[in-house]
C-alpha cells in the first residue's frame, strides 16, 4: 500500500509523537529499539534510525547503544525531556490497550498478558446533534425541546428545558437545566436525550426563558463541604496510610461539592450509607460530617426518596 504524503507540519507532528514515544520508553522501560518504533508507527528502519539520532542530539547526547543487541539504554538517573512530570496513569492505560501516542497493537504481547483492566459497562453514546443543539442553547440563552428517555418511563417523551450548565459525575455527562415539566431545576443525562427539535431561528419559545432564575438555582450554586477521613476502626498505621494516599491534612480532606452532585460523589466512592456491615479495611474512607452532608442531599435524591416540602 502506498504511503500518504504528509505536509511539513504533519511530518514535524508525526516525528514529535515518535520522539515522545522514545522519551517515555526510555524512562519507563529503560530502553528502546528501532524495531519498537517501526512497529508502533509503521515507519521504515531508516526513519526509526533518524528519530533516535534526532532524540539523542536534542535531548540525550549520552544515550548509549548496546553494541551486541542494538538496544538504546538509558542511564539509571534518566529523566524525561518531553513530559513533565511523567504521567504514570496514562502510561499504564496505554499498556492496558488504551490510547497514548501509538495504536494499542504496538503494545508487546508480554504486557498484554500481564495487565488486565476490569471491563466498563458501555453506555449509549451521546447524540452529537443533541449536544450541538444544547451547547448552542447554552450559548444563546434559549430554551429547547428534547426527547428524553427516563428509566422511570416506558417511552421517551418531549421535555422543554432551559439549559444553563453541564456537569460530569465521573460516570456520565448531564445538562443542568430548568425543567418546565417539573417546574424546577434538575439534571438530564445527555446519553438519554434521543432527539432535539428544530423550532426555527428563534427557537419558537413558548415563553421567555427563566434567565433570572439561573442565579437562584440553589442546588447548583451551593457548595457542600464533604469532610473525608480514614475509618476510625483501622489501626494507626492503616489510618496513616489512608491519610497519605488521599493527601489528607490533620487526618481529613475537605472537598467542596455542588449540592446537586453530592449524591453522585458519595456513590462514586461508595459512601452513600454508613458502612456498619463492612470491615474497616473494606471501607477505608468515611464521611466525617455525615449529618451535614445527608441534610444537603435534595429529598428527591435520597434513598428512598422523600417528599419535598
C-alpha positions as CSV (number, residue, x, y, z in Angstrom):
1,X,0.0,0.0,0.0
2,X,1.4,3.4,-1.0
3,X,2.2,5.8,1.9
4,X,0.2,9.0,2.0
5,X,2.4,12.1,1.5
6,X,2.4,14.4,4.6
7,X,2.9,18.1,4.7
8,X,6.0,19.5,6.5
9,X,3.8,20.5,9.5
10,X,2.3,16.9,9.7
11,X,5.8,15.4,9.3
12,X,7.0,17.5,12.3
13,X,4.0,16.5,14.3
14,X,4.5,12.8,13.5
15,X,8.1,13.0,14.4
16,X,7.3,14.6,17.7
17,X,4.9,11.8,18.5
18,X,7.7,9.3,17.8
19,X,10.2,11.3,19.9
20,X,7.7,11.4,22.8
21,X,7.4,7.6,22.4
22,X,11.2,7.3,22.7
23,X,11.2,9.6,25.7
24,X,8.6,7.6,27.5
25,X,10.0,4.2,26.7
26,X,13.5,5.2,28.0
27,X,12.0,6.5,31.2
28,X,9.6,3.7,32.0
29,X,11.3,0.7,30.4
30,X,14.9,2.0,30.5
31,X,15.4,1.0,26.8
32,X,14.1,1.4,23.3
33,X,14.8,-0.2,19.9
34,X,14.4,0.8,16.3
35,X,12.1,-2.2,15.9
36,X,9.7,-0.8,18.5
37,X,9.4,2.5,16.7
38,X,8.8,0.7,13.4
39,X,6.1,-1.4,14.8
40,X,4.4,1.4,16.8
41,X,4.2,3.9,13.9
42,X,4.6,1.8,10.8
43,X,7.7,3.6,9.6
44,X,10.8,2.4,7.9
45,X,14.0,1.4,9.6
46,X,15.7,4.5,8.3
47,X,13.0,6.7,9.8
48,X,13.4,5.0,13.2
49,X,17.1,5.4,13.0
50,X,16.8,9.1,12.2
51,X,14.4,9.6,15.1
52,X,16.8,8.0,17.5
53,X,19.6,10.1,16.2
54,X,17.4,13.3,16.5
55,X,16.4,12.4,20.1
56,X,20.0,11.8,21.1
57,X,21.2,15.0,19.5
58,X,18.5,17.2,21.0
59,X,17.8,15.6,24.4
60,X,20.2,12.8,25.4
61,X,23.7,13.1,24.0
62,X,24.9,10.5,26.4
63,X,22.3,7.9,25.4
64,X,24.2,4.6,25.0
65,X,23.7,1.8,22.5
66,X,24.4,-1.8,23.4
67,X,26.7,-2.9,20.6
68,X,25.7,-6.5,20.8
69,X,21.9,-6.0,20.7
70,X,21.4,-2.6,19.2
71,X,19.2,-1.6,22.1
72,X,19.3,2.1,23.2
73,X,19.7,2.0,27.0
74,X,19.0,4.8,29.5
75,X,21.2,5.6,32.5
76,X,19.6,4.8,35.9
77,X,19.1,8.6,36.6
78,X,17.5,9.2,33.2
79,X,14.8,11.9,33.2
80,X,12.1,12.6,30.6
81,X,12.7,15.7,28.4
82,X,9.3,15.9,26.7
83,X,6.8,15.2,29.5
84,X,6.9,16.8,33.0
85,X,6.0,15.2,35.3
86,X,5.9,11.7,33.9
87,X,2.3,10.5,33.6
88,X,2.1,7.1,35.3
89,X,-1.7,6.7,34.8
90,X,-1.5,7.5,31.1
91,X,1.3,5.0,30.5
92,X,-0.5,2.2,32.4
93,X,-3.6,2.9,30.4
94,X,-1.6,2.5,27.2
95,X,0.0,-0.7,28.4
96,X,-3.5,-1.9,29.0
97,X,-4.5,-1.2,25.4
98,X,-5.7,2.4,25.6
99,X,-4.6,5.3,23.5
100,X,-1.5,7.2,24.3
101,X,0.8,8.1,21.4
102,X,0.6,4.8,19.5
103,X,-2.0,2.3,18.4
104,X,-2.8,-0.4,21.1
105,X,-1.4,-3.0,18.7
106,X,2.0,-1.6,19.3
107,X,1.9,-2.9,22.9
108,X,4.0,-6.0,23.2
109,X,2.3,-9.3,23.9
110,X,4.4,-9.6,27.1
111,X,2.4,-6.7,28.5
112,X,-0.9,-7.7,27.2
113,X,-0.6,-11.0,29.1
114,X,0.4,-9.2,32.3
115,X,-2.1,-6.4,32.6
116,X,-5.8,-6.5,32.9
117,X,-8.5,-3.9,33.3
118,X,-11.9,-4.7,34.6
119,X,-14.3,-4.0,31.7
120,X,-16.6,-1.0,31.9
121,X,-20.3,-1.3,31.1
122,X,-20.6,0.8,28.0
123,X,-23.3,3.4,27.9
124,X,-25.2,4.7,24.9
125,X,-23.2,7.3,23.0
126,X,-24.3,10.9,23.3
127,X,-26.0,12.0,20.1
128,X,-23.7,14.7,18.5
129,X,-26.7,16.7,17.1
130,X,-28.3,16.7,20.5
131,X,-25.2,18.0,22.2
132,X,-24.7,20.6,19.4
133,X,-28.2,21.9,20.0
134,X,-27.8,22.1,23.8
135,X,-24.4,23.9,23.5
136,X,-26.0,26.5,21.2
137,X,-28.9,26.9,23.5
138,X,-26.5,27.4,26.4
139,X,-24.6,29.9,24.4
140,X,-27.6,31.9,23.3
141,X,-29.7,31.7,26.5
142,X,-32.6,29.9,24.8
143,X,-34.9,27.1,25.9
144,X,-35.0,23.9,23.8
145,X,-37.4,20.9,23.4
146,X,-35.8,17.5,23.7
147,X,-37.0,13.9,23.6
148,X,-35.8,12.3,26.8
149,X,-36.0,8.7,27.8
150,X,-36.1,8.4,31.6
151,X,-35.6,5.0,33.2
152,X,-38.8,5.7,35.1
153,X,-40.9,5.8,32.0
154,X,-41.6,3.3,29.2
155,X,-41.0,5.6,26.3
156,X,-39.2,8.9,25.6
157,X,-41.3,12.0,25.9
158,X,-40.8,15.6,24.9
159,X,-39.5,17.9,27.5
160,X,-38.9,21.7,27.4
161,X,-35.8,22.8,29.2
162,X,-33.7,25.9,29.7
163,X,-30.1,24.7,30.0
164,X,-27.5,26.7,31.9
165,X,-24.6,24.3,32.7
166,X,-23.0,20.9,32.1
167,X,-21.7,18.5,34.7
168,X,-19.9,15.2,34.9
169,X,-20.1,12.9,37.9
170,X,-17.1,10.8,36.6
171,X,-19.6,8.2,35.1
172,X,-21.7,10.3,32.7
173,X,-22.4,13.9,31.4
174,X,-25.6,15.8,32.3
175,X,-27.1,19.1,31.4
176,X,-28.3,21.3,34.3
177,X,-31.5,22.9,33.3
178,X,-34.8,24.4,34.2
179,X,-37.4,21.7,33.6
180,X,-40.8,23.1,32.6
181,X,-42.5,19.8,33.1
182,X,-41.4,19.7,36.8
183,X,-41.2,23.4,37.4
184,X,-37.8,23.2,39.0
185,X,-34.1,22.9,38.2
186,X,-32.8,19.4,37.5
187,X,-30.3,17.3,35.5
188,X,-30.9,15.5,32.2
189,X,-28.4,12.7,31.4
190,X,-27.0,13.5,28.0
191,X,-27.0,10.0,26.6
192,X,-30.7,9.7,27.4
193,X,-31.6,12.6,25.1
194,X,-32.7,10.9,21.9
195,X,-33.7,13.9,19.8
196,X,-34.0,17.7,19.7
197,X,-36.5,19.7,17.7
198,X,-35.8,22.5,15.3
199,X,-38.2,25.3,16.0
200,X,-36.8,27.9,13.7
201,X,-34.2,30.6,14.1
202,X,-35.7,31.9,17.3
203,X,-36.3,28.5,18.9
204,X,-40.1,29.1,18.8
205,X,-40.0,29.6,22.5
206,X,-43.3,29.1,24.4
207,X,-42.4,31.7,27.0
208,X,-39.5,33.9,28.0
209,X,-36.6,31.8,29.2
210,X,-36.1,32.0,33.0
211,X,-32.8,33.8,32.8
212,X,-33.4,35.5,36.1
213,X,-33.8,32.1,37.7
214,X,-30.3,30.9,36.9
215,X,-28.9,32.8,39.9
216,X,-31.5,31.1,42.0
217,X,-30.5,27.5,41.2
218,X,-29.6,26.9,44.8
219,X,-28.6,23.2,44.3
220,X,-26.1,24.3,41.6
221,X,-24.7,27.4,43.4
222,X,-24.5,25.9,46.9
223,X,-21.1,24.1,47.6
224,X,-21.3,21.5,50.3
225,X,-18.1,20.7,52.3
226,X,-17.6,16.9,52.4
227,X,-15.1,16.1,55.1
228,X,-13.4,12.7,54.5
229,X,-11.2,10.8,57.0
230,X,-9.8,7.4,57.5
231,X,-12.2,4.8,59.0
232,X,-11.6,5.1,62.8
233,X,-11.7,1.3,63.1
234,X,-8.4,1.0,61.2
235,X,-5.1,0.5,63.0
236,X,-3.0,3.6,63.5
237,X,-0.6,2.6,60.7
238,X,-3.5,1.8,58.3
239,X,-5.1,5.2,59.1
240,X,-1.8,6.9,58.3
241,X,-1.6,5.0,55.0
242,X,-5.1,6.2,54.0
243,X,-4.2,9.8,55.0
244,X,-1.1,9.7,52.8
245,X,-2.9,8.0,49.9
246,X,-5.6,10.7,49.7
247,X,-3.4,13.7,50.7
248,X,-5.2,14.4,54.0
249,X,-4.1,17.1,56.4
250,X,-4.6,16.6,60.1
251,X,-6.5,13.4,59.4
252,X,-9.0,15.0,57.0
253,X,-9.5,16.1,53.5
254,X,-12.3,18.6,52.6
255,X,-13.8,18.6,49.2
256,X,-16.3,21.2,48.0
257,X,-19.1,19.5,46.0
258,X,-22.1,21.2,44.4
259,X,-25.3,20.3,46.2
260,X,-26.8,18.7,43.1
261,X,-23.8,16.5,42.7
262,X,-23.3,15.3,46.3
263,X,-25.3,12.1,45.9
264,X,-23.2,11.1,42.8
265,X,-19.9,11.9,44.6
266,X,-21.0,9.6,47.5
267,X,-21.9,6.8,45.1
268,X,-18.6,7.2,43.3
269,X,-16.6,6.4,46.4
270,X,-19.2,4.0,47.9
271,X,-20.0,6.4,50.8
272,X,-23.8,6.6,50.3
273,X,-24.7,5.0,53.6
274,X,-23.0,4.3,56.9
275,X,-20.9,1.2,56.4
276,X,-21.7,-0.7,59.6
277,X,-21.8,-4.0,57.7
278,X,-18.3,-3.7,56.3
279,X,-15.0,-4.4,58.0
280,X,-12.9,-1.2,58.4
281,X,-10.4,-2.3,55.7
282,X,-13.4,-2.7,53.2
283,X,-14.5,0.9,53.9
284,X,-11.2,2.8,54.5
285,X,-12.9,6.2,53.9
286,X,-15.7,7.7,56.0
287,X,-17.6,11.0,55.8
288,X,-16.8,12.8,59.0
289,X,-19.7,15.3,58.7
290,X,-22.3,12.7,57.7
291,X,-25.3,14.6,59.2
292,X,-24.4,17.8,57.4
293,X,-23.9,16.0,54.0
294,X,-27.0,13.9,54.3
295,X,-29.1,17.0,55.1
296,X,-27.7,18.7,52.0
297,X,-28.9,15.9,49.7
298,X,-32.2,17.1,48.0
299,X,-35.1,14.9,49.4
300,X,-36.0,13.5,45.9
301,X,-32.4,12.2,45.6
302,X,-32.3,10.4,48.9
303,X,-32.7,6.6,49.3
304,X,-35.6,6.1,49.5
305,X,-36.8,9.4,48.0
306,X,-38.6,11.7,50.5
307,X,-41.5,14.1,49.7
308,X,-40.3,17.6,49.1
309,X,-41.7,20.4,51.2
